Every structure is written in structure tokens, then in C-alpha cells.
Amino acid sequence: MNKTKEKDEMRKEYDFSKGVRGKHFEALQKGHTTIIHKSDGSTVVKETKLIALAPDVQEYFPDAESVNEALRGLIALVPHQK
């Protein structure tokens, strides 16, 4: 299987000259709410918040699944409070 070498350049048709760095940063930090209206009349509300990992931590966790698996392992070690 041949791998094609990709250039580290943007194509000419992409124009980012009017782009603003960090434009959506605050909104992403706050997270968002998704409201699902089911056919039976019930409603489900889901809160989502994105969390950024430090670069040195990212080396050990390539995707969200690996982060969640590690955190669930830690959660299992914490005694449940009643």
C-alpha cells in the first residue's frame, strides 16, 4: 500500500486572511446544551463540555475513548458517597 506524501501547505482556494484566532474559544469552554424531544413526549437534556488536554498528556491519549476509559478506571477507585 503506497502512502502519498502530503504537503504542509494550504491550497490556493482557501483564504484565511480574514480569520480570527480564538473566535470560538470562549463558547467552546462554556459547552452547550442539547435538548432531545422524543416521540413519546419526553425530553432528554444533555450537557456537553469540551476539555482540552495539555500536549504532554495528549501523547498518551490519542482519542476521547482512551481518555474516558482511563478516567473510568480512576473513578472506580474513589469510594462512593451516600
C-alpha positions in Angstrom: 0.0 0.0 0.0 1.5 3.3 -1.1 1.2 6.3 1.1 1.0 9.6 -0.6 3.1 12.4 0.8 1.0 15.4 1.7 2.4 18.8 1.5 2.2 21.0 4.6 0.6 23.8 2.6 -2.9 25.1 2.1 -4.4 25.1 -1.3 -4.7 28.4 -3.1 -8.5 28.4 -3.0 -8.5 28.5 0.9 -8.4 32.1 2.1 -7.9 32.6 5.9 -6.8 36.2 5.6 -9.9 37.3 7.5 -9.8 34.6 10.1 -9.8 35.5 13.8 -7.7 33.3 16.2 -9.7 32.1 19.2 -13.0 33.4 17.8 -15.0 30.5 19.2 -12.7 29.7 22.2 -15.0 31.1 25.0 -18.1 29.4 23.6 -16.3 26.1 23.4 -15.2 26.5 27.0 -18.7 27.1 28.2 -20.1 24.0 26.5 -23.6 23.6 25.1 -26.9 22.0 25.9 -28.7 19.6 23.6 -32.4 19.1 24.1 -33.9 15.9 22.6 -37.7 15.8 22.2 -38.7 12.1 21.9 -41.8 10.9 20.1 -43.4 9.7 23.4 -43.5 13.3 24.6 -40.5 13.0 27.0 -37.5 15.3 26.8 -33.8 14.5 27.4 -31.4 17.2 28.2 -27.7 16.6 27.6 -24.9 18.9 28.8 -21.7 18.8 26.8 -18.4 20.5 27.7 -15.2 20.2 25.8 -12.0 19.8 27.8 -8.6 20.4 26.3 -5.7 18.1 27.3 -2.2 19.5 27.7 0.2 18.5 24.9 2.2 16.2 27.2 -1.0 14.3 28.2 -2.2 14.1 24.6 0.8 11.9 23.8 -0.7 9.2 26.0 -4.4 9.6 24.9 -4.9 9.6 21.1 -8.7 9.9 21.3 -11.7 10.5 23.6 -12.3 6.8 24.1 -8.9 6.3 25.7 -9.3 9.3 28.0 -12.8 8.1 29.1 -11.5 4.6 29.7 -8.6 5.9 31.9 -10.9 8.3 33.9 -13.5 5.5 34.5 -10.6 3.4 35.9 -9.8 6.3 38.3 -13.5 6.8 39.2 -13.7 3.1 40.2 -11.0 3.8 42.8 -13.0 6.6 44.5 -15.3 5.5 47.3 -18.9 6.3 46.6 -20.5 8.7 49.0 -24.1 8.1 50.1 
